[in-house]
């Protein structure tokens, strides 16, 4: 019985081996025929041409600033003896901010008062001299009139021989002397009048000097020119500041209106011509990752922000040229964040903006990845002889498992799609990837193999994978 059992087991193992071999051969044959029937060609992804709305944008980044920010500096130099505010304080127009030591300026005002009083006394003295000169003239005129009468009478008496020639000559000389005295007195009067005028001008100069000194004294008290928030405080009580009357003074603080904020961004020279006043924008602030704020362009710089002052810097083209664009943040987009006097934005916060420069609705579009450029080597054309190559825009249309090269003319674009002005009618299936295949490998008539395209989109913070056949 034992030998028969061993023989049966050996025969069973042989059948198992043959079965496994048959299964392996069958699998190999199935794989061969399946691979033979599998279509050959370059693997590509496609998408149908359709109509969409495209919003052309200009992207830029910058900082948040108040639209109105006033730099406060002292007009006079001296030590800060009073500092009434701290950074972050709310203030109103006309409120006292700081006081500079007024001792020196008070002494100057006292000296000015003394100079003015001295000038006024000089005017009084000059006026008294004028009055004395007028009285002297009146006296001389009276004496001259009397002497003239005597001389006229002596003329008749001389004709009658009553008086001597000596008496006659004496009366004549007296008249001439009084006439000379009258001229001298009138000259003295004119001199006194001019002296009075000079003294009056001295008074006016002293008054102007005193007014200037009083103004300097008043400027030792610094008041807020407008209401707002102390956004920056650069000094402390006891520090000395330099006045701005004759030189660049010390910036003491800044007053900002945080109710109205703007974003200042640098836009390159390639994009600045597309930006217009009033263009809408979306603003993302780094401090608020889950919020998108709205705004619009209020100001566009006419000169580049990095234009140098020297000739070498101005004419150099190595550096990037940017222009500052100011975008007002609409208050209604962050009104819910302003509670209890709290302002959501602070000067200097980083922000990124998307400026919408052009919008077209219901236009024919293709994915940007579908458009490629190829060299046009038309040797028969005059342009081709003048220029070795000319780049044209093309898309490849998927048709019956082959690629068809179609020349197109593009328009505006956004991050994903580009407008097609000429070359396509709509409904065609264009090849969108892979990038290396579209940009370099594809040729008209090339065999293709369409594969599934996986697109990932984010919705409510979760990644959703969509398979498109």
URDA-V891291 format. One record per helix or strand. SS is the DSSP state (H for helix, E for strand). FROM is the first residue (numbers start at 1). TO is the last residue. If there is no record, write none. Layout:
{{SS	FROM	TO} {SS	FROM	TO}}
//
This chain:
{{H	2	37} {E	42	48} {E	50	66} {E	69	73} {E	78	83} {E	90	91} {E	96	100} {H	103	160} {H	165	218} {E	221	223} {E	228	233} {E	240	241} {E	251	256} {E	261	268} {H	272	274} {E	280	285} {E	293	300} {H	311	315} {E	322	329} {H	331	333} {H	335	337} {E	350	367} {H	368	370} {E	372	376} {H	382	386} {E	390	399} {E	402	407} {E	409	413} {E	417	422} {E	429	433} {H	435	441} {E	447	450} {E	453	459} {E	462	468}}
//
